[in-house]
């Protein structure tokens, strides 16, 4: 947490993670973020709704973070 790149939004939470695995643009760690979590076996309708929701968040310049879910 002494690393200057550690996300500022995590510093003040109770029990912040000691280590983070980051893939991609590290500068995005200090933007407004949301995680989208869902089923690995979702319906086609669920997939379409999640994609629409994600697109709307991106249009609002909100970074979407992943918990390392499988990519399809």
N, CA, C and O atoms as a Maestro MAE file, in Angstrom:
{
 s_m_m2io_version
 :::
 2.0.0
}

f_m_ct {
 s_m_title
 :::
 protein
 m_atom[288] {
  # First column is atom index #
  i_m_mmod_type
  r_m_x_coord
  r_m_y_coord
  r_m_z_coord
  i_m_residue_number
  s_m_chain_name
  s_m_pdb_residue_name
  s_m_pdb_atom_name
  i_m_atomic_number
  :::
  1 25 0.807 -1.190 0.000 1 A "UNK " " N  " 7
  2 3 0.000 0.000 0.000 1 A "UNK " " CA " 6
  3 2 0.852 1.255 0.000 1 A "UNK " " C  " 6
  4 15 0.334 2.365 -0.130 1 A "UNK " " O  " 8
  5 25 2.151 1.082 0.145 2 A "UNK " " N  " 7
  6 3 3.046 2.215 0.045 2 A "UNK " " CA " 6
  7 2 3.385 2.546 -1.393 2 A "UNK " " C  " 6
  8 15 4.073 3.532 -1.656 2 A "UNK " " O  " 8
  9 25 2.911 1.737 -2.328 3 A "UNK " " N  " 7
  10 3 3.160 1.940 -3.748 3 A "UNK " " CA " 6
  11 2 2.304 3.097 -4.247 3 A "UNK " " C  " 6
  12 15 1.107 3.156 -3.965 3 A "UNK " " O  " 8
  13 25 2.919 4.021 -4.990 4 A "UNK " " N  " 7
  14 3 2.180 5.189 -5.482 4 A "UNK " " CA " 6
  15 2 1.070 4.809 -6.464 4 A "UNK " " C  " 6
  16 15 0.172 5.612 -6.719 4 A "UNK " " O  " 8
  17 25 1.121 3.615 -7.006 5 A "UNK " " N  " 7
  18 3 0.112 3.174 -7.962 5 A "UNK " " CA " 6
  19 2 -1.062 2.446 -7.296 5 A "UNK " " C  " 6
  20 15 -2.031 2.090 -7.967 5 A "UNK " " O  " 8
  21 25 -0.979 2.227 -5.987 6 A "UNK " " N  " 7
  22 3 -2.073 1.552 -5.275 6 A "UNK " " CA " 6
  23 2 -3.322 2.419 -5.373 6 A "UNK " " C  " 6
  24 15 -3.240 3.627 -5.148 6 A "UNK " " O  " 8
  25 25 -4.466 1.844 -5.699 7 A "UNK " " N  " 7
  26 3 -5.686 2.630 -5.891 7 A "UNK " " CA " 6
  27 2 -6.081 3.441 -4.656 7 A "UNK " " C  " 6
  28 15 -6.218 2.902 -3.557 7 A "UNK " " O  " 8
  29 25 -6.258 4.718 -4.858 8 A "UNK " " N  " 7
  30 3 -6.614 5.620 -3.761 8 A "UNK " " CA " 6
  31 2 -7.941 5.228 -3.118 8 A "UNK " " C  " 6
  32 15 -8.128 5.434 -1.918 8 A "UNK " " O  " 8
  33 25 -8.868 4.665 -3.901 9 A "UNK " " N  " 7
  34 3 -10.179 4.298 -3.377 9 A "UNK " " CA " 6
  35 2 -10.112 3.117 -2.416 9 A "UNK " " C  " 6
  36 15 -11.052 2.893 -1.654 9 A "UNK " " O  " 8
  37 25 -9.024 2.363 -2.436 10 A "UNK " " N  " 7
  38 3 -8.899 1.211 -1.546 10 A "UNK " " CA " 6
  39 2 -8.140 1.515 -0.258 10 A "UNK " " C  " 6
  40 15 -8.250 0.768 0.714 10 A "UNK " " O  " 8
  41 25 -7.387 2.583 -0.241 11 A "UNK " " N  " 7
  42 3 -6.528 2.882 0.911 11 A "UNK " " CA " 6
  43 2 -7.316 3.007 2.212 11 A "UNK " " C  " 6
  44 15 -6.860 2.534 3.253 11 A "UNK " " O  " 8
  45 25 -8.468 3.624 2.170 12 A "UNK " " N  " 7
  46 3 -9.214 3.929 3.398 12 A "UNK " " CA " 6
  47 2 -10.310 2.935 3.756 12 A "UNK " " C  " 6
  48 15 -11.080 3.190 4.682 12 A "UNK " " O  " 8
  49 25 -10.405 1.810 3.051 13 A "UNK " " N  " 7
  50 3 -11.427 0.839 3.422 13 A "UNK " " CA " 6
  51 2 -10.902 -0.082 4.522 13 A "UNK " " C  " 6
  52 15 -9.694 -0.201 4.723 13 A "UNK " " O  " 8
  53 25 -11.811 -0.718 5.215 14 A "UNK " " N  " 7
  54 3 -11.428 -1.669 6.251 14 A "UNK " " CA " 6
  55 2 -10.801 -2.891 5.561 14 A "UNK " " C  " 6
  56 15 -11.382 -3.446 4.629 14 A "UNK " " O  " 8
  57 25 -9.644 -3.295 6.013 15 A "UNK " " N  " 7
  58 3 -8.925 -4.455 5.475 15 A "UNK " " CA " 6
  59 2 -8.691 -4.395 3.965 15 A "UNK " " C  " 6
  60 15 -9.129 -5.292 3.245 15 A "UNK " " O  " 8
  61 25 -8.013 -3.363 3.473 16 A "UNK " " N  " 7
  62 3 -7.741 -3.294 2.041 16 A "UNK " " CA " 6
  63 2 -6.823 -4.446 1.613 16 A "UNK " " C  " 6
  64 15 -6.007 -4.912 2.408 16 A "UNK " " O  " 8
  65 25 -6.952 -4.906 0.363 17 A "UNK " " N  " 7
  66 3 -6.091 -5.998 -0.093 17 A "UNK " " CA " 6
  67 2 -4.622 -5.592 -0.071 17 A "UNK " " C  " 6
  68 15 -4.271 -4.466 -0.422 17 A "UNK " " O  " 8
  69 25 -3.773 -6.520 0.342 18 A "UNK " " N  " 7
  70 3 -2.338 -6.238 0.389 18 A "UNK " " CA " 6
  71 2 -1.708 -6.348 -0.987 18 A "UNK " " C  " 6
  72 15 -0.714 -5.682 -1.276 18 A "UNK " " O  " 8
  73 25 -2.281 -7.182 -1.831 19 A "UNK " " N  " 7
  74 3 -1.772 -7.366 -3.187 19 A "UNK " " CA " 6
  75 2 -2.922 -7.324 -4.178 19 A "UNK " " C  " 6
  76 15 -4.031 -7.766 -3.879 19 A "UNK " " O  " 8
  77 25 -2.649 -6.792 -5.349 20 A "UNK " " N  " 7
  78 3 -3.625 -6.772 -6.422 20 A "UNK " " CA " 6
  79 2 -2.974 -7.322 -7.679 20 A "UNK " " C  " 6
  80 15 -1.800 -7.061 -7.943 20 A "UNK " " O  " 8
  81 25 -3.728 -8.076 -8.446 21 A "UNK " " N  " 7
  82 3 -3.276 -8.519 -9.756 21 A "UNK " " CA " 6
  83 2 -3.957 -7.606 -10.766 21 A "UNK " " C  " 6
  84 15 -5.183 -7.495 -10.783 21 A "UNK " " O  " 8
  85 25 -3.175 -6.967 -11.590 22 A "UNK " " N  " 7
  86 3 -3.719 -6.004 -12.537 22 A "UNK " " CA " 6
  87 2 -3.298 -6.381 -13.942 22 A "UNK " " C  " 6
  88 15 -2.122 -6.628 -14.210 22 A "UNK " " O  " 8
  89 25 -4.260 -6.420 -14.821 23 A "UNK " " N  " 7
  90 3 -3.997 -6.660 -16.232 23 A "UNK " " CA " 6
  91 2 -4.634 -5.521 -17.002 23 A "UNK " " C  " 6
  92 15 -5.839 -5.292 -16.892 23 A "UNK " " O  " 8
  93 25 -3.850 -4.816 -17.767 24 A "UNK " " N  " 7
  94 3 -4.396 -3.709 -18.547 24 A "UNK " " CA " 6
  95 2 -3.823 -2.376 -18.113 24 A "UNK " " C  " 6
  96 15 -2.709 -2.301 -17.594 24 A "UNK " " O  " 8
  97 25 -4.588 -1.336 -18.327 25 A "UNK " " N  " 7
  98 3 -4.157 0.038 -18.090 25 A "UNK " " CA " 6
  99 2 -4.222 0.379 -16.602 25 A "UNK " " C  " 6
  100 15 -5.306 0.544 -16.044 25 A "UNK " " O  " 8
  101 25 -3.066 0.482 -15.970 26 A "UNK " " N  " 7
  102 3 -2.991 0.738 -14.526 26 A "UNK " " CA " 6
  103 2 -3.562 2.111 -14.148 26 A "UNK " " C  " 6
  104 15 -3.979 2.309 -13.007 26 A "UNK " " O  " 8
  105 25 -3.585 3.051 -15.085 27 A "UNK " " N  " 7
  106 3 -4.130 4.385 -14.801 27 A "UNK " " CA " 6
  107 2 -5.631 4.342 -14.507 27 A "UNK " " C  " 6
  108 15 -6.171 5.265 -13.898 27 A "UNK " " O  " 8
  109 25 -6.295 3.283 -14.934 28 A "UNK " " N  " 7
  110 3 -7.737 3.176 -14.707 28 A "UNK " " CA " 6
  111 2 -8.075 2.874 -13.248 28 A "UNK " " C  " 6
  112 15 -9.241 2.939 -12.858 28 A "UNK " " O  " 8
  113 25 -7.064 2.545 -12.438 29 A "UNK " " N  " 7
  114 3 -7.311 2.219 -11.030 29 A "UNK " " CA " 6
  115 2 -7.836 3.397 -10.226 29 A "UNK " " C  " 6
  116 15 -8.424 3.207 -9.161 29 A "UNK " " O  " 8
  117 25 -7.633 4.600 -10.718 30 A "UNK " " N  " 7
  118 3 -8.080 5.781 -9.982 30 A "UNK " " CA " 6
  119 2 -9.216 6.501 -10.704 30 A "UNK " " C  " 6
  120 15 -9.336 7.724 -10.631 30 A "UNK " " O  " 8
  121 25 -10.048 5.727 -11.404 31 A "UNK " " N  " 7
  122 3 -11.234 6.282 -12.041 31 A "UNK " " CA " 6
  123 2 -12.468 5.744 -11.314 31 A "UNK " " C  " 6
  124 15 -12.351 4.893 -10.432 31 A "UNK " " O  " 8
  125 25 -13.641 6.238 -11.682 32 A "UNK " " N  " 7
  126 3 -14.875 5.686 -11.128 32 A "UNK " " CA " 6
  127 2 -15.051 4.287 -11.690 32 A "UNK " " C  " 6
  128 15 -14.973 4.088 -12.902 32 A "UNK " " O  " 8
  129 25 -15.293 3.303 -10.804 33 A "UNK " " N  " 7
  130 3 -15.336 1.905 -11.218 33 A "UNK " " CA " 6
  131 2 -16.563 1.193 -10.680 33 A "UNK " " C  " 6
  132 15 -17.173 1.601 -9.692 33 A "UNK " " O  " 8
  133 25 -16.900 0.107 -11.374 34 A "UNK " " N  " 7
  134 3 -17.947 -0.802 -10.922 34 A "UNK " " CA " 6
  135 2 -17.561 -2.203 -11.381 34 A "UNK " " C  " 6
  136 15 -16.935 -2.369 -12.428 34 A "UNK " " O  " 8
  137 25 -17.932 -3.197 -10.605 35 A "UNK " " N  " 7
  138 3 -17.722 -4.591 -11.008 35 A "UNK " " CA " 6
  139 2 -19.057 -5.160 -11.465 35 A "UNK " " C  " 6
  140 15 -20.093 -4.940 -10.838 35 A "UNK " " O  " 8
  141 25 -19.009 -5.888 -12.555 36 A "UNK " " N  " 7
  142 3 -20.198 -6.586 -13.028 36 A "UNK " " CA " 6
  143 2 -19.959 -8.072 -12.789 36 A "UNK " " C  " 6
  144 15 -19.013 -8.656 -13.319 36 A "UNK " " O  " 8
  145 25 -20.819 -8.667 -11.993 37 A "UNK " " N  " 7
  146 3 -20.667 -10.073 -11.625 37 A "UNK " " CA " 6
  147 2 -21.923 -10.804 -12.071 37 A "UNK " " C  " 6
  148 15 -23.041 -10.344 -11.842 37 A "UNK " " O  " 8
  149 25 -21.726 -11.928 -12.700 38 A "UNK " " N  " 7
  150 3 -22.890 -12.661 -13.174 38 A "UNK " " CA " 6
  151 2 -22.615 -14.143 -13.285 38 A "UNK " " C  " 6
  152 15 -21.595 -14.646 -12.813 38 A "UNK " " O  " 8
  153 25 -23.532 -14.818 -13.909 39 A "UNK " " N  " 7
  154 3 -23.454 -16.257 -14.068 39 A "UNK " " CA " 6
  155 2 -22.593 -16.641 -15.264 39 A "UNK " " C  " 6
  156 15 -22.592 -15.952 -16.284 39 A "UNK " " O  " 8
  157 25 -21.865 -17.735 -15.136 40 A "UNK " " N  " 7
  158 3 -21.096 -18.240 -16.271 40 A "UNK " " CA " 6
  159 2 -21.997 -18.930 -17.279 40 A "UNK " " C  " 6
  160 15 -21.609 -19.129 -18.430 40 A "UNK " " O  " 8
  161 25 -23.191 -19.295 -16.853 41 A "UNK " " N  " 7
  162 3 -24.134 -19.987 -17.727 41 A "UNK " " CA " 6
  163 2 -25.416 -19.168 -17.863 41 A "UNK " " C  " 6
  164 15 -26.510 -19.663 -17.591 41 A "UNK " " O  " 8
  165 25 -25.274 -17.924 -18.280 42 A "UNK " " N  " 7
  166 3 -26.451 -17.053 -18.367 42 A "UNK " " CA " 6
  167 2 -27.250 -17.336 -19.633 42 A "UNK " " C  " 6
  168 15 -26.764 -17.964 -20.574 42 A "UNK " " O  " 8
  169 25 -28.470 -16.862 -19.629 43 A "UNK " " N  " 7
  170 3 -29.334 -16.992 -20.806 43 A "UNK " " CA " 6
  171 2 -28.899 -15.974 -21.855 43 A "UNK " " C  " 6
  172 15 -28.152 -15.043 -21.550 43 A "UNK " " O  " 8
  173 25 -29.354 -16.147 -23.062 44 A "UNK " " N  " 7
  174 3 -29.054 -15.176 -24.124 44 A "UNK " " CA " 6
  175 2 -29.628 -13.808 -23.759 44 A "UNK " " C  " 6
  176 15 -28.991 -12.783 -24.004 44 A "UNK " " O  " 8
  177 25 -30.815 -13.787 -23.181 45 A "UNK " " N  " 7
  178 3 -31.415 -12.525 -22.767 45 A "UNK " " CA " 6
  179 2 -30.579 -11.861 -21.676 45 A "UNK " " C  " 6
  180 15 -30.364 -10.649 -21.710 45 A "UNK " " O  " 8
  181 25 -30.107 -12.645 -20.712 46 A "UNK " " N  " 7
  182 3 -29.249 -12.110 -19.658 46 A "UNK " " CA " 6
  183 2 -27.963 -11.533 -20.223 46 A "UNK " " C  " 6
  184 15 -27.502 -10.479 -19.785 46 A "UNK " " O  " 8
  185 25 -27.385 -12.228 -21.197 47 A "UNK " " N  " 7
  186 3 -26.155 -11.751 -21.830 47 A "UNK " " CA " 6
  187 2 -26.393 -10.420 -22.552 47 A "UNK " " C  " 6
  188 15 -25.579 -9.502 -22.454 47 A "UNK " " O  " 8
  189 25 -27.510 -10.324 -23.275 48 A "UNK " " N  " 7
  190 3 -27.834 -9.083 -23.995 48 A "UNK " " CA " 6
  191 2 -28.042 -7.925 -23.027 48 A "UNK " " C  " 6
  192 15 -27.574 -6.813 -23.270 48 A "UNK " " O  " 8
  193 25 -28.754 -8.192 -21.917 49 A "UNK " " N  " 7
  194 3 -28.993 -7.137 -20.930 49 A "UNK " " CA " 6
  195 2 -27.694 -6.686 -20.262 49 A "UNK " " C  " 6
  196 15 -27.494 -5.494 -20.029 49 A "UNK " " O  " 8
  197 25 -26.816 -7.636 -19.956 50 A "UNK " " N  " 7
  198 3 -25.532 -7.287 -19.345 50 A "UNK " " CA " 6
  199 2 -24.687 -6.456 -20.303 50 A "UNK " " C  " 6
  200 15 -24.033 -5.502 -19.883 50 A "UNK " " O  " 8
  201 25 -24.694 -6.808 -21.582 51 A "UNK " " N  " 7
  202 3 -23.932 -6.040 -22.575 51 A "UNK " " CA " 6
  203 2 -24.490 -4.623 -22.710 51 A "UNK " " C  " 6
  204 15 -23.731 -3.660 -22.817 51 A "UNK " " O  " 8
  205 25 -25.818 -4.502 -22.703 52 A "UNK " " N  " 7
  206 3 -26.449 -3.173 -22.785 52 A "UNK " " CA " 6
  207 2 -26.098 -2.338 -21.555 52 A "UNK " " C  " 6
  208 15 -25.757 -1.161 -21.670 52 A "UNK " " O  " 8
  209 25 -26.184 -2.949 -20.396 53 A "UNK " " N  " 7
  210 3 -25.850 -2.263 -19.148 53 A "UNK " " CA " 6
  211 2 -24.383 -1.814 -19.158 53 A "UNK " " C  " 6
  212 15 -24.072 -0.678 -18.799 53 A "UNK " " O  " 8
  213 25 -23.495 -2.711 -19.569 54 A "UNK " " N  " 7
  214 3 -22.065 -2.384 -19.622 54 A "UNK " " CA " 6
  215 2 -21.803 -1.247 -20.602 54 A "UNK " " C  " 6
  216 15 -21.020 -0.345 -20.307 54 A "UNK " " O  " 8
  217 25 -22.450 -1.281 -21.762 55 A "UNK " " N  " 7
  218 3 -22.270 -0.213 -22.752 55 A "UNK " " CA " 6
  219 2 -22.691 1.136 -22.190 55 A "UNK " " C  " 6
  220 15 -22.011 2.141 -22.401 55 A "UNK " " O  " 8
  221 25 -23.809 1.161 -21.476 56 A "UNK " " N  " 7
  222 3 -24.274 2.415 -20.881 56 A "UNK " " CA " 6
  223 2 -23.290 2.930 -19.830 56 A "UNK " " C  " 6
  224 15 -23.078 4.137 -19.720 56 A "UNK " " O  " 8
  225 25 -22.690 2.021 -19.059 57 A "UNK " " N  " 7
  226 3 -21.689 2.444 -18.078 57 A "UNK " " CA " 6
  227 2 -20.455 3.017 -18.764 57 A "UNK " " C  " 6
  228 15 -19.918 4.035 -18.327 57 A "UNK " " O  " 8
  229 25 -20.010 2.378 -19.820 58 A "UNK " " N  " 7
  230 3 -18.846 2.856 -20.580 58 A "UNK " " CA " 6
  231 2 -19.125 4.248 -21.150 58 A "UNK " " C  " 6
  232 15 -18.257 5.120 -21.125 58 A "UNK " " O  " 8
  233 25 -20.324 4.445 -21.655 59 A "UNK " " N  " 7
  234 3 -20.690 5.757 -22.200 59 A "UNK " " CA " 6
  235 2 -20.657 6.839 -21.132 59 A "UNK " " C  " 6
  236 15 -20.468 8.013 -21.449 59 A "UNK " " O  " 8
  237 25 -20.839 6.462 -19.871 60 A "UNK " " N  " 7
  238 3 -20.760 7.401 -18.748 60 A "UNK " " CA " 6
  239 2 -19.337 7.493 -18.184 60 A "UNK " " C  " 6
  240 15 -19.112 8.101 -17.137 60 A "UNK " " O  " 8
  241 25 -18.371 6.874 -18.900 61 A "UNK " " N  " 7
  242 3 -16.955 6.864 -18.517 61 A "UNK " " CA " 6
  243 2 -16.716 6.193 -17.165 61 A "UNK " " C  " 6
  244 15 -15.869 6.628 -16.385 61 A "UNK " " O  " 8
  245 25 -17.464 5.141 -16.904 62 A "UNK " " N  " 7
  246 3 -17.274 4.347 -15.697 62 A "UNK " " CA " 6
  247 2 -16.482 3.107 -16.085 62 A "UNK " " C  " 6
  248 15 -16.854 2.392 -17.015 62 A "UNK " " O  " 8
  249 25 -15.398 2.855 -15.377 63 A "UNK " " N  " 7
  250 3 -14.543 1.705 -15.651 63 A "UNK " " CA " 6
  251 2 -15.189 0.447 -15.084 63 A "UNK " " C  " 6
  252 15 -15.657 0.436 -13.945 63 A "UNK " " O  " 8
  253 25 -15.210 -0.602 -15.884 64 A "UNK " " N  " 7
  254 3 -15.759 -1.881 -15.447 64 A "UNK " " CA " 6
  255 2 -14.595 -2.790 -15.082 64 A "UNK " " C  " 6
  256 15 -13.706 -3.039 -15.897 64 A "UNK " " O  " 8
  257 25 -14.610 -3.283 -13.845 65 A "UNK " " N  " 7
  258 3 -13.548 -4.182 -13.392 65 A "UNK " " CA " 6
  259 2 -14.082 -5.600 -13.325 65 A "UNK " " C  " 6
  260 15 -15.279 -5.827 -13.149 65 A "UNK " " O  " 8
  261 25 -13.173 -6.543 -13.469 66 A "UNK " " N  " 7
  262 3 -13.540 -7.949 -13.486 66 A "UNK " " CA " 6
  263 2 -12.852 -8.679 -12.349 66 A "UNK " " C  " 6
  264 15 -11.743 -8.325 -11.949 66 A "UNK " " O  " 8
  265 25 -13.502 -9.678 -11.845 67 A "UNK " " N  " 7
  266 3 -12.914 -10.528 -10.814 67 A "UNK " " CA " 6
  267 2 -12.264 -11.762 -11.401 67 A "UNK " " C  " 6
  268 15 -12.208 -12.799 -10.741 67 A "UNK " " O  " 8
  269 25 -11.777 -11.677 -12.612 68 A "UNK " " N  " 7
  270 3 -11.090 -12.777 -13.296 68 A "UNK " " CA " 6
  271 2 -12.059 -13.873 -13.742 68 A "UNK " " C  " 6
  272 15 -11.694 -15.047 -13.790 68 A "UNK " " O  " 8
  273 25 -13.272 -13.492 -14.060 69 A "UNK " " N  " 7
  274 3 -14.243 -14.472 -14.548 69 A "UNK " " CA " 6
  275 2 -13.785 -15.000 -15.913 69 A "UNK " " C  " 6
  276 15 -12.979 -14.372 -16.599 69 A "UNK " " O  " 8
  277 25 -14.311 -16.151 -16.283 70 A "UNK " " N  " 7
  278 3 -13.945 -16.699 -17.596 70 A "UNK " " CA " 6
  279 2 -14.502 -15.810 -18.681 70 A "UNK " " C  " 6
  280 15 -15.568 -15.215 -18.527 70 A "UNK " " O  " 8
  281 25 -13.774 -15.722 -19.781 71 A "UNK " " N  " 7
  282 3 -14.181 -14.886 -20.905 71 A "UNK " " CA " 6
  283 2 -14.727 -15.777 -22.011 71 A "UNK " " C  " 6
  284 15 -14.096 -16.766 -22.384 71 A "UNK " " O  " 8
  285 25 -15.865 -15.438 -22.523 72 A "UNK " " N  " 7
  286 3 -16.473 -16.193 -23.634 72 A "UNK " " CA " 6
  287 2 -16.565 -15.342 -24.866 72 A "UNK " " C  " 6
  288 15 -17.048 -15.802 -25.900 72 A "UNK " " O  " 8
  :::
 }
 m_bond[287] {
  # First column is bond index #
  i_m_from
  i_m_to
  i_m_order
  :::
  1 1 2 1
  2 2 3 1
  3 3 4 2
  4 3 5 1
  5 5 6 1
  6 6 7 1
  7 7 8 2
  8 7 9 1
  9 9 10 1
  10 10 11 1
  11 11 12 2
  12 11 13 1
  13 13 14 1
  14 14 15 1
  15 15 16 2
  16 15 17 1
  17 17 18 1
  18 18 19 1
  19 19 20 2
  20 19 21 1
  21 21 22 1
  22 22 23 1
  23 23 24 2
  24 23 25 1
  25 25 26 1
  26 26 27 1
  27 27 28 2
  28 27 29 1
  29 29 30 1
  30 30 31 1
  31 31 32 2
  32 31 33 1
  33 33 34 1
  34 34 35 1
  35 35 36 2
  36 35 37 1
  37 37 38 1
  38 38 39 1
  39 39 40 2
  40 39 41 1
  41 41 42 1
  42 42 43 1
  43 43 44 2
  44 43 45 1
  45 45 46 1
  46 46 47 1
  47 47 48 2
  48 47 49 1
  49 49 50 1
  50 50 51 1
  51 51 52 2
  52 51 53 1
  53 53 54 1
  54 54 55 1
  55 55 56 2
  56 55 57 1
  57 57 58 1
  58 58 59 1
  59 59 60 2
  60 59 61 1
  61 61 62 1
  62 62 63 1
  63 63 64 2
  64 63 65 1
  65 65 66 1
  66 66 67 1
  67 67 68 2
  68 67 69 1
  69 69 70 1
  70 70 71 1
  71 71 72 2
  72 71 73 1
  73 73 74 1
  74 74 75 1
  75 75 76 2
  76 75 77 1
  77 77 78 1
  78 78 79 1
  79 79 80 2
  80 79 81 1
  81 81 82 1
  82 82 83 1
  83 83 84 2
  84 83 85 1
  85 85 86 1
  86 86 87 1
  87 87 88 2
  88 87 89 1
  89 89 90 1
  90 90 91 1
  91 91 92 2
  92 91 93 1
  93 93 94 1
  94 94 95 1
  95 95 96 2
  96 95 97 1
  97 97 98 1
  98 98 99 1
  99 99 100 2
  100 99 101 1
  101 101 102 1
  102 102 103 1
  103 103 104 2
  104 103 105 1
  105 105 106 1
  106 106 107 1
  107 107 108 2
  108 107 109 1
  109 109 110 1
  110 110 111 1
  111 111 112 2
  112 111 113 1
  113 113 114 1
  114 114 115 1
  115 115 116 2
  116 115 117 1
  117 117 118 1
  118 118 119 1
  119 119 120 2
  120 119 121 1
  121 121 122 1
  122 122 123 1
  123 123 124 2
  124 123 125 1
  125 125 126 1
  126 126 127 1
  127 127 128 2
  128 127 129 1
  129 129 130 1
  130 130 131 1
  131 131 132 2
  132 131 133 1
  133 133 134 1
  134 134 135 1
  135 135 136 2
  136 135 137 1
  137 137 138 1
  138 138 139 1
  139 139 140 2
  140 139 141 1
  141 141 142 1
  142 142 143 1
  143 143 144 2
  144 143 145 1
  145 145 146 1
  146 146 147 1
  147 147 148 2
  148 147 149 1
  149 149 150 1
  150 150 151 1
  151 151 152 2
  152 151 153 1
  153 153 154 1
  154 154 155 1
  155 155 156 2
  156 155 157 1
  157 157 158 1
  158 158 159 1
  159 159 160 2
  160 159 161 1
  161 161 162 1
  162 162 163 1
  163 163 164 2
  164 163 165 1
  165 165 166 1
  166 166 167 1
  167 167 168 2
  168 167 169 1
  169 169 170 1
  170 170 171 1
  171 171 172 2
  172 171 173 1
  173 173 174 1
  174 174 175 1
  175 175 176 2
  176 175 177 1
  177 177 178 1
  178 178 179 1
  179 179 180 2
  180 179 181 1
  181 181 182 1
  182 182 183 1
  183 183 184 2
  184 183 185 1
  185 185 186 1
  186 186 187 1
  187 187 188 2
  188 187 189 1
  189 189 190 1
  190 190 191 1
  191 191 192 2
  192 191 193 1
  193 193 194 1
  194 194 195 1
  195 195 196 2
  196 195 197 1
  197 197 198 1
  198 198 199 1
  199 199 200 2
  200 199 201 1
  201 201 202 1
  202 202 203 1
  203 203 204 2
  204 203 205 1
  205 205 206 1
  206 206 207 1
  207 207 208 2
  208 207 209 1
  209 209 210 1
  210 210 211 1
  211 211 212 2
  212 211 213 1
  213 213 214 1
  214 214 215 1
  215 215 216 2
  216 215 217 1
  217 217 218 1
  218 218 219 1
  219 219 220 2
  220 219 221 1
  221 221 222 1
  222 222 223 1
  223 223 224 2
  224 223 225 1
  225 225 226 1
  226 226 227 1
  227 227 228 2
  228 227 229 1
  229 229 230 1
  230 230 231 1
  231 231 232 2
  232 231 233 1
  233 233 234 1
  234 234 235 1
  235 235 236 2
  236 235 237 1
  237 237 238 1
  238 238 239 1
  239 239 240 2
  240 239 241 1
  241 241 242 1
  242 242 243 1
  243 243 244 2
  244 243 245 1
  245 245 246 1
  246 246 247 1
  247 247 248 2
  248 247 249 1
  249 249 250 1
  250 250 251 1
  251 251 252 2
  252 251 253 1
  253 253 254 1
  254 254 255 1
  255 255 256 2
  256 255 257 1
  257 257 258 1
  258 258 259 1
  259 259 260 2
  260 259 261 1
  261 261 262 1
  262 262 263 1
  263 263 264 2
  264 263 265 1
  265 265 266 1
  266 266 267 1
  267 267 268 2
  268 267 269 1
  269 269 270 1
  270 270 271 1
  271 271 272 2
  272 271 273 1
  273 273 274 1
  274 274 275 1
  275 275 276 2
  276 275 277 1
  277 277 278 1
  278 278 279 1
  279 279 280 2
  280 279 281 1
  281 281 282 1
  282 282 283 1
  283 283 284 2
  284 283 285 1
  285 285 286 1
  286 286 287 1
  287 287 288 2
  :::
 }
}
